[in-house]
Amino acid sequence: MKKNKKIEATKVEQTMANKTNRFLFLLIGFITFFVFANTIGNDYNLDDELVTRNHPLTSQGMKAIGEIFNSPYYKDDMGYAYGYRPIVHVSFAIEHELFGEKASVSHFINVILYVACVLLFLSLLLKWVGEQNKWIAIVAVLFFALHPIHTEVVASIKNRDELLAFLFALLAGLSMIKYIEKEKWISLLWITFYFSLAVLSKKSVYPLTIIFPASSILFYSISWKKLLLILVSFTSFSSIIESELNWSKFLLLLIIPVLLNFLL
């Protein structure tokens, strides 16, 4: 009888904890949206022509998606080109197809993406620090969400590349944790898939190929085999992109993060 009562008490506590967490997620999401909602009424700025507003590709809508994946991020009339961020251009092509060219829609999507990043970041921190230290995660995420330095990322339509890169990187990080906890191989594929989308949004996420695997050592007890599989999942696609299909360069780029993680 006592054992059954303990089990029932544990279930009640778990239910209450889940309800509390759902409320906190909703509250943090609402606060974040409310703080940045004033950007929705903004117009375009000069840099937004890099991704939208009279853009030669995204203004065509979804029919330009194939060409987007074969085009640099920026190219001028003189032939100067740089970068490869097709995912952000695809997002604007879809947006143009559905809503046309409207600054308010672009700003609204940026705010929603930022809210999603904040909530995914909270999920990741809760996994790292555990339920018993959840208030540490909540305070950290609120500080992150409301810090003025992030205003430019949300308010500038052009900076959606940063939001998408961080969003997909967080999904890759959560997939890594799922692999550690449940040991399902499909999670490794999700790591590669999500992190590939992150890299194709903006290459600024490259440092996370070290940070995320290193966190698995810090917060979990995992085998070297698991760690190696996680590292390869994070670095394989990134190495292909940077190697420009040169196999010797690809192998070197693939090995460097692995060696760094073992040496640090």
DRENPA-3360 file (N, C-alpha, C; in nm, 2 decimals, always signed):
BEGIN
1 = MKKNKKIE = +0.08/-0.12/+0.00/+0.00/+0.00/+0.00/+0.09/+0.13/+0.00 ~ +0.19/+0.12/+0.09/+0.28/+0.24/+0.09/+0.35/+0.27/-0.04 ~ +0.39/+0.15/-0.10/+0.46/+0.17/-0.23/+0.37/+0.23/-0.34 ~ +0.24/+0.18/-0.34/+0.14/+0.24/-0.43/+0.12/+0.39/-0.41 ~ +0.11/+0.42/-0.28/+0.09/+0.56/-0.25/+0.21/+0.65/-0.29 ~ +0.33/+0.59/-0.28/+0.45/+0.67/-0.33/+0.45/+0.69/-0.48 ~ +0.41/+0.58/-0.55/+0.40/+0.59/-0.69/+0.30/+0.69/-0.74 ~ +0.18/+0.69/-0.67/+0.08/+0.79/-0.70/+0.12/+0.93/-0.67;
9 = ATKVEQTM = +0.19/+0.95/-0.56/+0.24/+1.08/-0.52/+0.34/+1.13/-0.63 ~ +0.43/+1.04/-0.67/+0.53/+1.07/-0.77/+0.46/+1.12/-0.90 ~ +0.35/+1.04/-0.94/+0.28/+1.08/-1.06/+0.22/+1.22/-1.05 ~ +0.16/+1.24/-0.94/+0.10/+1.38/-0.91/+0.20/+1.49/-0.92 ~ +0.32/+1.46/-0.86/+0.43/+1.56/-0.87/+0.48/+1.59/-1.01 ~ +0.49/+1.48/-1.09/+0.53/+1.49/-1.23/+0.43/+1.56/-1.31 ~ +0.30/+1.54/-1.28/+0.19/+1.61/-1.36/+0.20/+1.76/-1.32 ~ +0.22/+1.79/-1.20/+0.22/+1.93/-1.15/+0.35/+2.00/-1.22;
17 = ANKTNRFL = +0.46/+1.93/-1.22/+0.58/+1.98/-1.28/+0.56/+2.01/-1.43 ~ +0.49/+1.92/-1.50/+0.47/+1.93/-1.64/+0.38/+2.05/-1.67 ~ +0.28/+2.07/-1.58/+0.19/+2.19/-1.60/+0.26/+2.32/-1.57 ~ +0.35/+2.32/-1.47/+0.43/+2.43/-1.44/+0.52/+2.47/-1.56 ~ +0.58/+2.37/-1.61/+0.67/+2.39/-1.73/+0.60/+2.45/-1.85 ~ +0.48/+2.39/-1.88/+0.40/+2.44/-1.99/+0.36/+2.59/-1.97 ~ +0.33/+2.62/-1.85/+0.29/+2.76/-1.82/+0.41/+2.85/-1.83 ~ +0.53/+2.81/-1.79/+0.65/+2.89/-1.80/+0.69/+2.91/-1.94;
25 = FLLIGFIT = +0.67/+2.80/-2.03/+0.70/+2.81/-2.17/+0.61/+2.92/-2.23 ~ +0.48/+2.91/-2.20/+0.39/+3.00/-2.26/+0.42/+3.14/-2.21 ~ +0.45/+3.16/-2.09/+0.48/+3.29/-2.03/+0.60/+3.35/-2.09 ~ +0.71/+3.28/-2.10/+0.83/+3.33/-2.16/+0.81/+3.36/-2.31 ~ +0.74/+3.27/-2.38/+0.71/+3.30/-2.52/+0.63/+3.42/-2.54 ~ +0.53/+3.45/-2.45/+0.45/+3.57/-2.46/+0.53/+3.69/-2.43 ~ +0.61/+3.69/-2.33/+0.69/+3.80/-2.29/+0.79/+3.84/-2.41 ~ +0.85/+3.74/-2.46/+0.94/+3.76/-2.58/+0.87/+3.82/-2.69;
33 = FFVFANTI = +0.75/+3.77/-2.73/+0.68/+3.82/-2.84/+0.63/+3.97/-2.81 ~ +0.59/+3.99/-2.69/+0.54/+4.12/-2.65/+0.65/+4.23/-2.66 ~ +0.77/+4.19/-2.62/+0.88/+4.29/-2.62/+0.92/+4.33/-2.76 ~ +0.92/+4.23/-2.85/+0.97/+4.25/-2.99/+0.85/+4.28/-3.09 ~ +0.73/+4.28/-3.04/+0.61/+4.30/-3.13/+0.61/+4.44/-3.20 ~ +0.68/+4.53/-3.13/+0.68/+4.67/-3.19/+0.76/+4.68/-3.31 ~ +0.84/+4.57/-3.35/+0.91/+4.58/-3.47/+0.83/+4.54/-3.59 ~ +0.71/+4.48/-3.57/+0.63/+4.43/-3.68/+0.58/+4.54/-3.77;
41 = GNDYNLDD = +0.56/+4.66/-3.72/+0.52/+4.77/-3.80/+0.63/+4.85/-3.87 ~ +0.75/+4.80/-3.86/+0.86/+4.87/-3.93/+0.86/+4.84/-4.08 ~ +0.92/+4.93/-4.15/+0.93/+4.91/-4.30/+1.06/+4.84/-4.33 ~ +1.10/+4.83/-4.46/+1.22/+4.78/-4.50/+1.34/+4.87/-4.48 ~ +1.46/+4.82/-4.47/+1.58/+4.90/-4.46/+1.67/+4.87/-4.58 ~ +1.78/+4.93/-4.59/+1.86/+4.92/-4.71/+1.91/+4.78/-4.73 ~ +1.96/+4.71/-4.63/+2.02/+4.58/-4.64/+1.92/+4.47/-4.68 ~ +1.79/+4.50/-4.66/+1.69/+4.40/-4.69/+1.68/+4.36/-4.83;
49 = ELVTRNHP = +1.74/+4.44/-4.92/+1.74/+4.40/-5.06/+1.83/+4.28/-5.09 ~ +1.91/+4.24/-4.99/+1.99/+4.12/-5.00/+1.91/+4.00/-5.00 ~ +1.79/+4.00/-4.95/+1.71/+3.88/-4.93/+1.57/+3.90/-4.98 ~ +1.52/+4.02/-4.98/+1.38/+4.04/-5.02/+1.37/+4.18/-5.09 ~ +1.25/+4.23/-5.10/+1.22/+4.36/-5.17/+1.30/+4.38/-5.30 ~ +1.24/+4.34/-5.40/+1.29/+4.35/-5.54/+1.41/+4.26/-5.56 ~ +1.42/+4.16/-5.48/+1.53/+4.06/-5.50/+1.51/+3.98/-5.63 ~ +1.61/+3.96/-5.71/+1.59/+3.89/-5.84/+1.54/+3.75/-5.83;
57 = LTSQGMKA = +1.56/+3.68/-5.72/+1.52/+3.54/-5.70/+1.40/+3.53/-5.61 ~ +1.41/+3.58/-5.49/+1.30/+3.56/-5.39/+1.17/+3.62/-5.43 ~ +1.18/+3.73/-5.51/+1.06/+3.80/-5.55/+0.98/+3.72/-5.65 ~ +1.04/+3.61/-5.71/+0.97/+3.53/-5.80/+0.89/+3.42/-5.73 ~ +0.90/+3.41/-5.60/+0.83/+3.31/-5.53/+0.89/+3.17/-5.54 ~ +0.81/+3.07/-5.52/+0.86/+2.93/-5.51/+0.92/+2.87/-5.64 ~ +0.89/+2.93/-5.75/+0.94/+2.88/-5.88/+1.09/+2.90/-5.89 ~ +1.15/+2.99/-5.80/+1.29/+3.02/-5.81/+1.37/+2.94/-5.71;
65 = IGEIFNSP = +1.31/+2.84/-5.64/+1.38/+2.77/-5.54/+1.50/+2.69/-5.60 ~ +1.48/+2.63/-5.71/+1.58/+2.55/-5.78/+1.70/+2.64/-5.81 ~ +1.68/+2.76/-5.86/+1.79/+2.85/-5.89/+1.85/+2.90/-5.77 ~ +1.78/+2.92/-5.66/+1.83/+2.97/-5.53/+1.95/+2.88/-5.48 ~ +1.92/+2.74/-5.50/+2.03/+2.65/-5.45/+2.15/+2.64/-5.54 ~ +2.14/+2.71/-5.65/+2.26/+2.72/-5.74/+2.31/+2.86/-5.75 ~ +2.28/+2.94/-5.66/+2.32/+3.08/-5.66/+2.39/+3.12/-5.53 ~ +2.48/+3.22/-5.54/+2.54/+3.27/-5.42/+2.45/+3.35/-5.34;
73 = YYKDDMGY = +2.48/+3.38/-5.22/+2.40/+3.47/-5.13/+2.39/+3.61/-5.19 ~ +2.50/+3.66/-5.24/+2.50/+3.79/-5.30/+2.58/+3.80/-5.43 ~ +2.53/+3.87/-5.52/+2.60/+3.89/-5.65/+2.56/+4.02/-5.71 ~ +2.66/+4.10/-5.74/+2.63/+4.23/-5.80/+2.64/+4.23/-5.95 ~ +2.62/+4.35/-6.01/+2.62/+4.36/-6.16/+2.76/+4.34/-6.21 ~ +2.86/+4.37/-6.13/+3.00/+4.35/-6.17/+3.05/+4.21/-6.16 ~ +2.97/+4.12/-6.11/+3.01/+3.98/-6.10/+3.06/+3.94/-5.97 ~ +3.08/+4.04/-5.88/+3.13/+4.00/-5.74/+3.02/+3.93/-5.67;
81 = AYGYRPIV = +3.06/+3.82/-5.61/+2.97/+3.73/-5.53/+3.03/+3.68/-5.41 ~ +2.95/+3.65/-5.31/+3.00/+3.59/-5.18/+2.89/+3.52/-5.11 ~ +2.93/+3.42/-5.03/+2.83/+3.35/-4.94/+2.74/+3.25/-5.01 ~ +2.69/+3.16/-4.93/+2.60/+3.06/-4.98/+2.50/+3.03/-4.87 ~ +2.38/+3.09/-4.87/+2.28/+3.08/-4.77/+2.14/+3.05/-4.83 ~ +2.13/+2.94/-4.90/+2.00/+2.92/-4.97/+1.88/+2.91/-4.89 ~ +1.89/+2.86/-4.76/+1.77/+2.84/-4.68/+1.70/+2.97/-4.65 ~ +1.78/+3.07/-4.62/+1.71/+3.20/-4.59/+1.64/+3.26/-4.72;
89 = HVSFAIEH = +1.70/+3.24/-4.83/+1.64/+3.28/-4.96/+1.51/+3.20/-4.99 ~ +1.52/+3.07/-4.96/+1.40/+2.99/-4.98/+1.29/+3.03/-4.89 ~ +1.32/+3.07/-4.76/+1.22/+3.12/-4.67/+1.15/+3.24/-4.73 ~ +1.22/+3.33/-4.79/+1.16/+3.45/-4.84/+1.09/+3.42/-4.97 ~ +1.14/+3.33/-5.05/+1.07/+3.29/-5.17/+0.93/+3.23/-5.14 ~ +0.92/+3.15/-5.03/+0.79/+3.09/-4.99/+0.70/+3.20/-4.93 ~ +0.76/+3.29/-4.86/+0.69/+3.41/-4.80/+0.63/+3.49/-4.91 ~ +0.71/+3.52/-5.02/+0.66/+3.60/-5.13/+0.54/+3.53/-5.20;
97 = ELFGEKAS = +0.56/+3.40/-5.22/+0.46/+3.32/-5.28/+0.32/+3.32/-5.21 ~ +0.33/+3.32/-5.08/+0.21/+3.31/-4.99/+0.15/+3.45/-4.96 ~ +0.24/+3.55/-4.94/+0.19/+3.68/-4.89/+0.23/+3.80/-4.97 ~ +0.31/+3.78/-5.07/+0.36/+3.89/-5.15/+0.47/+3.96/-5.08 ~ +0.50/+4.08/-5.12/+0.61/+4.16/-5.06/+0.55/+4.26/-4.96 ~ +0.55/+4.22/-4.83/+0.50/+4.30/-4.73/+0.60/+4.30/-4.61 ~ +0.65/+4.41/-4.57/+0.75/+4.43/-4.47/+0.69/+4.37/-4.33 ~ +0.56/+4.40/-4.31/+0.50/+4.36/-4.18/+0.50/+4.21/-4.17;
105 = VSHFINVI = +0.48/+4.14/-4.27/+0.48/+3.99/-4.27/+0.62/+3.94/-4.24 ~ +0.72/+4.00/-4.31/+0.86/+3.96/-4.28/+0.90/+3.99/-4.14 ~ +0.86/+4.10/-4.08/+0.90/+4.13/-3.94/+0.82/+4.04/-3.85 ~ +0.70/+4.01/-3.88/+0.62/+3.91/-3.79/+0.69/+3.78/-3.79 ~ +0.73/+3.73/-3.91/+0.79/+3.60/-3.91/+0.92/+3.60/-3.83 ~ +1.00/+3.71/-3.84/+1.12/+3.72/-3.77/+1.10/+3.71/-3.62 ~ +0.99/+3.78/-3.57/+0.96/+3.77/-3.43/+0.92/+3.63/-3.39 ~ +0.84/+3.56/-3.47/+0.80/+3.43/-3.44/+0.92/+3.33/-3.43;
113 = LYVACVLL = +1.01/+3.35/-3.53/+1.13/+3.27/-3.53/+1.22/+3.29/-3.40 ~ +1.22/+3.42/-3.36/+1.30/+3.45/-3.24/+1.23/+3.38/-3.12 ~ +1.10/+3.39/-3.11/+1.03/+3.33/-3.00/+1.06/+3.17/-3.00 ~ +1.06/+3.11/-3.12/+1.09/+2.97/-3.13/+1.23/+2.94/-3.08 ~ +1.32/+3.03/-3.12/+1.46/+3.01/-3.08/+1.47/+3.01/-2.92 ~ +1.41/+3.11/-2.86/+1.41/+3.12/-2.72/+1.35/+3.00/-2.65 ~ +1.24/+2.95/-2.70/+1.18/+2.83/-2.63/+1.26/+2.71/-2.65 ~ +1.32/+2.69/-2.77/+1.41/+2.58/-2.80/+1.53/+2.58/-2.71;
121 = FLSLLLKW = +1.59/+2.71/-2.69/+1.70/+2.73/-2.61/+1.67/+2.69/-2.46 ~ +1.55/+2.72/-2.42/+1.50/+2.69/-2.29/+1.49/+2.54/-2.27 ~ +1.44/+2.47/-2.37/+1.43/+2.32/-2.37/+1.57/+2.26/-2.36 ~ +1.67/+2.32/-2.43/+1.80/+2.26/-2.43/+1.86/+2.28/-2.29 ~ +1.85/+2.40/-2.24/+1.91/+2.43/-2.10/+1.84/+2.34/-2.00 ~ +1.71/+2.32/-2.00/+1.65/+2.23/-1.91/+1.70/+2.09/-1.92 ~ +1.73/+2.04/-2.04/+1.79/+1.91/-2.05/+1.92/+1.90/-1.99 ~ +2.00/+2.01/-2.00/+2.14/+2.02/-1.95/+2.14/+2.02/-1.80;
129 = VGEQNKWI = +2.06/+2.11/-1.74/+2.07/+2.14/-1.60/+1.98/+2.05/-1.51 ~ +1.88/+2.00/-1.58/+1.78/+1.91/-1.50/+1.67/+1.99/-1.44 ~ +1.56/+1.92/-1.41/+1.44/+1.98/-1.35/+1.47/+2.05/-1.22 ~ +1.56/+1.99/-1.14/+1.59/+2.05/-1.01/+1.66/+2.18/-1.01 ~ +1.72/+2.22/-1.13/+1.79/+2.35/-1.15/+1.72/+2.43/-1.25 ~ +1.59/+2.41/-1.27/+1.52/+2.47/-1.39/+1.52/+2.62/-1.38 ~ +1.52/+2.68/-1.25/+1.51/+2.82/-1.24/+1.64/+2.89/-1.29 ~ +1.75/+2.81/-1.29/+1.88/+2.87/-1.35/+1.86/+2.88/-1.50;
137 = AIVAVLFF = +1.80/+2.78/-1.56/+1.77/+2.78/-1.70/+1.68/+2.89/-1.74 ~ +1.57/+2.91/-1.66/+1.47/+3.01/-1.69/+1.53/+3.15/-1.68 ~ +1.61/+3.18/-1.57/+1.67/+3.31/-1.56/+1.77/+3.34/-1.68 ~ +1.84/+3.24/-1.71/+1.94/+3.25/-1.82/+1.87/+3.28/-1.95 ~ +1.76/+3.21/-1.98/+1.69/+3.23/-2.10/+1.62/+3.36/-2.11 ~ +1.56/+3.41/-2.00/+1.50/+3.54/-1.99/+1.61/+3.65/-2.02 ~ +1.73/+3.63/-1.96/+1.84/+3.73/-1.99/+1.87/+3.73/-2.13 ~ +1.88/+3.61/-2.19/+1.91/+3.59/-2.34/+1.80/+3.66/-2.42;
145 = ALHPIHTE = +1.67/+3.62/-2.39/+1.56/+3.67/-2.47/+1.55/+3.82/-2.47 ~ +1.57/+3.88/-2.36/+1.54/+4.03/-2.35/+1.66/+4.12/-2.36 ~ +1.78/+4.06/-2.39/+1.90/+4.14/-2.40/+1.89/+4.23/-2.52 ~ +1.93/+4.36/-2.50/+1.91/+4.45/-2.61/+2.00/+4.42/-2.73 ~ +2.11/+4.34/-2.71/+2.20/+4.31/-2.83/+2.13/+4.23/-2.94 ~ +2.02/+4.16/-2.90/+1.95/+4.08/-3.00/+1.84/+4.16/-3.08 ~ +1.83/+4.29/-3.05/+1.73/+4.37/-3.11/+1.75/+4.37/-3.26 ~ +1.88/+4.39/-3.30/+1.91/+4.41/-3.45/+1.88/+4.28/-3.52;
153 = VVASIKNR = +1.90/+4.16/-3.46/+1.88/+4.04/-3.52/+1.73/+4.02/-3.56 ~ +1.64/+4.06/-3.46/+1.50/+4.05/-3.48/+1.44/+4.16/-3.57 ~ +1.49/+4.28/-3.54/+1.43/+4.40/-3.61/+1.47/+4.41/-3.76 ~ +1.59/+4.35/-3.79/+1.64/+4.36/-3.93/+1.59/+4.24/-4.01 ~ +1.51/+4.26/-4.11/+1.46/+4.14/-4.19/+1.57/+4.06/-4.25 ~ +1.68/+4.13/-4.29/+1.79/+4.06/-4.35/+1.86/+3.96/-4.26 ~ +1.85/+3.99/-4.13/+1.92/+3.90/-4.03/+1.84/+3.77/-4.00 ~ +1.74/+3.74/-4.08/+1.67/+3.61/-4.06/+1.77/+3.49/-4.07;
161 = DELLAFLF = +1.88/+3.51/-4.15/+1.97/+3.40/-4.16/+2.03/+3.36/-4.02 ~ +2.05/+3.46/-3.93/+2.10/+3.43/-3.80/+1.99/+3.35/-3.72 ~ +1.87/+3.39/-3.73/+1.76/+3.33/-3.66/+1.74/+3.18/-3.71 ~ +1.74/+3.16/-3.84/+1.72/+3.03/-3.89/+1.84/+2.94/-3.86 ~ +1.96/+2.99/-3.86/+2.08/+2.91/-3.83/+2.08/+2.87/-3.69 ~ +2.04/+2.96/-3.60/+2.03/+2.92/-3.45/+1.92/+2.83/-3.43 ~ +1.81/+2.85/-3.49/+1.69/+2.76/-3.47/+1.73/+2.62/-3.51 ~ +1.78/+2.60/-3.63/+1.82/+2.46/-3.67/+1.93/+2.40/-3.59;
169 = ALLAGLSM = +2.02/+2.48/-3.55/+2.13/+2.44/-3.46/+2.08/+2.38/-3.33 ~ +1.98/+2.46/-3.27/+1.92/+2.41/-3.15/+1.84/+2.28/-3.16 ~ +1.78/+2.26/-3.28/+1.71/+2.14/-3.31/+1.81/+2.02/-3.32 ~ +1.93/+2.05/-3.37/+2.03/+1.95/-3.38/+2.08/+1.92/-3.24 ~ +2.10/+2.02/-3.16/+2.14/+2.00/-3.02/+2.04/+1.91/-2.94 ~ +1.91/+1.94/-2.96/+1.81/+1.85/-2.89/+1.81/+1.71/-2.95 ~ +1.84/+1.70/-3.08/+1.84/+1.56/-3.13/+1.96/+1.49/-3.08 ~ +2.07/+1.56/-3.05/+2.19/+1.50/-2.99/+2.15/+1.44/-2.85;
177 = IKYIEKEK = +2.08/+1.52/-2.77/+2.04/+1.48/-2.64/+1.95/+1.36/-2.65 ~ +1.86/+1.36/-2.75/+1.77/+1.24/-2.76/+1.85/+1.12/-2.79 ~ +1.95/+1.13/-2.88/+2.04/+1.02/-2.91/+2.11/+0.96/-2.78 ~ +2.16/+1.06/-2.70/+2.23/+1.02/-2.58/+2.13/+0.94/-2.48 ~ +2.01/+0.99/-2.47/+1.91/+0.94/-2.38/+1.85/+0.81/-2.42 ~ +1.82/+0.80/-2.55/+1.74/+0.68/-2.60/+1.82/+0.59/-2.70 ~ +1.94/+0.64/-2.74/+2.03/+0.56/-2.82/+1.97/+0.51/-2.95 ~ +1.89/+0.60/-3.01/+1.83/+0.56/-3.14/+1.91/+0.62/-3.25;
185 = WISLLWIT = +1.94/+0.54/-3.35/+2.03/+0.58/-3.46/+1.96/+0.70/-3.55 ~ +1.83/+0.69/-3.55/+1.76/+0.80/-3.63/+1.79/+0.94/-3.58 ~ +1.82/+0.95/-3.45/+1.86/+1.08/-3.39/+1.99/+1.13/-3.45 ~ +2.08/+1.04/-3.49/+2.20/+1.09/-3.55/+2.18/+1.15/-3.69 ~ +2.08/+1.09/-3.76/+2.04/+1.14/-3.89/+1.98/+1.28/-3.87 ~ +1.89/+1.29/-3.77/+1.83/+1.42/-3.74/+1.94/+1.53/-3.71 ~ +2.04/+1.49/-3.64/+2.15/+1.58/-3.61/+2.21/+1.64/-3.74 ~ +2.24/+1.55/-3.83/+2.30/+1.59/-3.95/+2.21/+1.67/-4.03;
193 = FYFSLAVL = +2.08/+1.63/-4.04/+1.98/+1.70/-4.12/+1.96/+1.85/-4.07 ~ +1.94/+1.86/-3.94/+1.91/+1.99/-3.88/+2.04/+2.08/-3.89 ~ +2.16/+2.02/-3.86/+2.28/+2.11/-3.86/+2.31/+2.14/-4.01 ~ +2.28/+2.06/-4.10/+2.30/+2.09/-4.24/+2.21/+2.22/-4.28 ~ +2.09/+2.22/-4.23/+2.00/+2.33/-4.26/+2.06/+2.46/-4.19 ~ +2.12/+2.44/-4.07/+2.18/+2.55/-4.00/+2.29/+2.61/-4.08 ~ +2.38/+2.52/-4.13/+2.50/+2.57/-4.21/+2.45/+2.63/-4.33 ~ +2.35/+2.58/-4.40/+2.30/+2.64/-4.52/+2.22/+2.77/-4.50;
201 = SKKSVYPL = +2.19/+2.80/-4.37/+2.13/+2.93/-4.33/+2.24/+3.03/-4.31 ~ +2.34/+3.00/-4.23/+2.46/+3.08/-4.21/+2.57/+3.00/-4.14 ~ +2.69/+3.02/-4.19/+2.80/+2.94/-4.14/+2.85/+2.98/-4.01 ~ +2.79/+3.08/-3.95/+2.83/+3.13/-3.81/+2.81/+3.02/-3.71 ~ +2.74/+2.92/-3.74/+2.71/+2.81/-3.64/+2.83/+2.71/-3.63 ~ +2.93/+2.72/-3.71/+3.04/+2.62/-3.71/+3.10/+2.60/-3.57 ~ +3.12/+2.70/-3.49/+3.17/+2.67/-3.35/+3.09/+2.57/-3.27 ~ +2.96/+2.55/-3.31/+2.88/+2.46/-3.23/+2.91/+2.31/-3.26;
209 = TIIFPASS = +2.99/+2.29/-3.37/+3.03/+2.15/-3.40/+3.13/+2.10/-3.29 ~ +3.19/+2.20/-3.21/+3.27/+2.17/-3.10/+3.19/+2.18/-2.97 ~ +3.11/+2.29/-2.96/+3.04/+2.32/-2.83/+2.94/+2.21/-2.80 ~ +2.86/+2.17/-2.89/+2.75/+2.07/-2.86/+2.81/+1.94/-2.82 ~ +2.90/+1.88/-2.90/+2.96/+1.76/-2.85/+3.04/+1.77/-2.72 ~ +3.10/+1.88/-2.69/+3.17/+1.90/-2.57/+3.07/+1.90/-2.45 ~ +2.95/+1.96/-2.48/+2.85/+1.96/-2.37/+2.80/+1.82/-2.34 ~ +2.81/+1.73/-2.43/+2.76/+1.59/-2.40/+2.86/+1.53/-2.30;
217 = ILFYSISW = +2.98/+1.57/-2.30/+3.08/+1.52/-2.20/+3.05/+1.59/-2.06 ~ +3.02/+1.72/-2.07/+3.00/+1.80/-1.95/+2.88/+1.75/-1.87 ~ +2.77/+1.73/-1.94/+2.64/+1.71/-1.88/+2.60/+1.56/-1.87 ~ +2.67/+1.47/-1.95/+2.63/+1.33/-1.96/+2.75/+1.25/-1.95 ~ +2.73/+1.12/-1.91/+2.83/+1.02/-1.91/+2.81/+0.93/-2.03 ~ +2.90/+0.96/-2.14/+2.88/+0.89/-2.26/+3.01/+0.82/-2.30 ~ +3.00/+0.72/-2.38/+3.12/+0.64/-2.43/+3.19/+0.72/-2.54 ~ +3.31/+0.69/-2.57/+3.39/+0.75/-2.67/+3.33/+0.72/-2.81;
225 = KKLLLILV = +3.27/+0.60/-2.82/+3.20/+0.57/-2.95/+3.08/+0.66/-2.98 ~ +3.00/+0.68/-2.87/+2.89/+0.78/-2.89/+2.94/+0.92/-2.93 ~ +3.04/+0.96/-2.86/+3.09/+1.09/-2.88/+3.14/+1.11/-3.02 ~ +3.21/+1.00/-3.07/+3.26/+1.01/-3.21/+3.15/+1.01/-3.31 ~ +3.04/+0.93/-3.29/+2.93/+0.94/-3.38/+2.86/+1.07/-3.38 ~ +2.85/+1.13/-3.26/+2.79/+1.27/-3.25/+2.88/+1.37/-3.33 ~ +3.01/+1.36/-3.31/+3.10/+1.45/-3.38/+3.09/+1.44/-3.53 ~ +3.08/+1.32/-3.58/+3.07/+1.30/-3.72/+2.94/+1.35/-3.77;
233 = SFTSFSSI = +2.83/+1.33/-3.70/+2.70/+1.37/-3.74/+2.70/+1.52/-3.75 ~ +2.77/+1.59/-3.66/+2.77/+1.74/-3.67/+2.86/+1.79/-3.78 ~ +2.97/+1.72/-3.80/+3.08/+1.78/-3.89/+3.07/+1.73/-4.04 ~ +3.00/+1.62/-4.06/+3.01/+1.56/-4.20/+2.97/+1.65/-4.31 ~ +2.84/+1.70/-4.30/+2.79/+1.79/-4.40/+2.87/+1.92/-4.41 ~ +2.90/+1.98/-4.29/+2.98/+2.10/-4.29/+3.11/+2.08/-4.36 ~ +3.17/+1.97/-4.35/+3.30/+1.94/-4.41/+3.29/+1.93/-4.56 ~ +3.18/+1.87/-4.61/+3.15/+1.86/-4.75/+3.13/+2.00/-4.81;
241 = IESELNWS = +3.06/+2.08/-4.74/+3.03/+2.22/-4.80/+3.17/+2.30/-4.81 ~ +3.25/+2.29/-4.71/+3.37/+2.37/-4.70/+3.48/+2.30/-4.79 ~ +3.48/+2.18/-4.82/+3.58/+2.11/-4.89/+3.57/+2.13/-5.04 ~ +3.46/+2.18/-5.09/+3.43/+2.21/-5.23/+3.46/+2.08/-5.31 ~ +3.41/+1.97/-5.25/+3.42/+1.83/-5.31/+3.56/+1.78/-5.33 ~ +3.66/+1.84/-5.26/+3.79/+1.79/-5.26/+3.81/+1.69/-5.14 ~ +3.83/+1.56/-5.17/+3.82/+1.45/-5.07/+3.93/+1.47/-4.97 ~ +4.05/+1.51/-5.00/+4.16/+1.52/-4.90/+4.12/+1.63/-4.81;
249 = KFLLLLII = +4.07/+1.74/-4.86/+4.03/+1.86/-4.78/+3.91/+1.82/-4.69 ~ +3.82/+1.74/-4.75/+3.70/+1.69/-4.67/+3.74/+1.61/-4.55 ~ +3.84/+1.51/-4.57/+3.88/+1.43/-4.46/+3.95/+1.51/-4.35 ~ +4.03/+1.61/-4.40/+4.10/+1.70/-4.30/+4.00/+1.78/-4.22 ~ +3.90/+1.83/-4.28/+3.80/+1.91/-4.21/+3.72/+1.83/-4.12 ~ +3.70/+1.70/-4.16/+3.62/+1.61/-4.08/+3.69/+1.57/-3.95 ~ +3.83/+1.55/-3.96/+3.91/+1.51/-3.85/+3.94/+1.62/-3.75 ~ +3.96/+1.74/-3.80/+4.00/+1.85/-3.71/+3.91/+1.87/-3.59;
257 = PVLLNFLL = +3.78/+1.88/-3.61/+3.69/+1.90/-3.49/+3.70/+1.78/-3.40 ~ +3.71/+1.66/-3.45/+3.72/+1.54/-3.37/+3.85/+1.54/-3.28 ~ +3.96/+1.58/-3.34/+4.09/+1.59/-3.27/+4.08/+1.70/-3.16 ~ +4.02/+1.81/-3.20/+4.01/+1.92/-3.10/+3.93/+1.88/-2.98 ~ +3.82/+1.81/-3.01/+3.73/+1.77/-2.90/+3.80/+1.67/-2.80 ~ +3.89/+1.59/-2.85/+3.96/+1.49/-2.77/+4.08/+1.56/-2.69 ~ +4.13/+1.67/-2.75/+4.25/+1.74/-2.69/+4.21/+1.84/-2.59 ~ +4.09/+1.90/-2.61/+4.05/+2.01/-2.52/+4.00/+1.95/-2.38;
% end
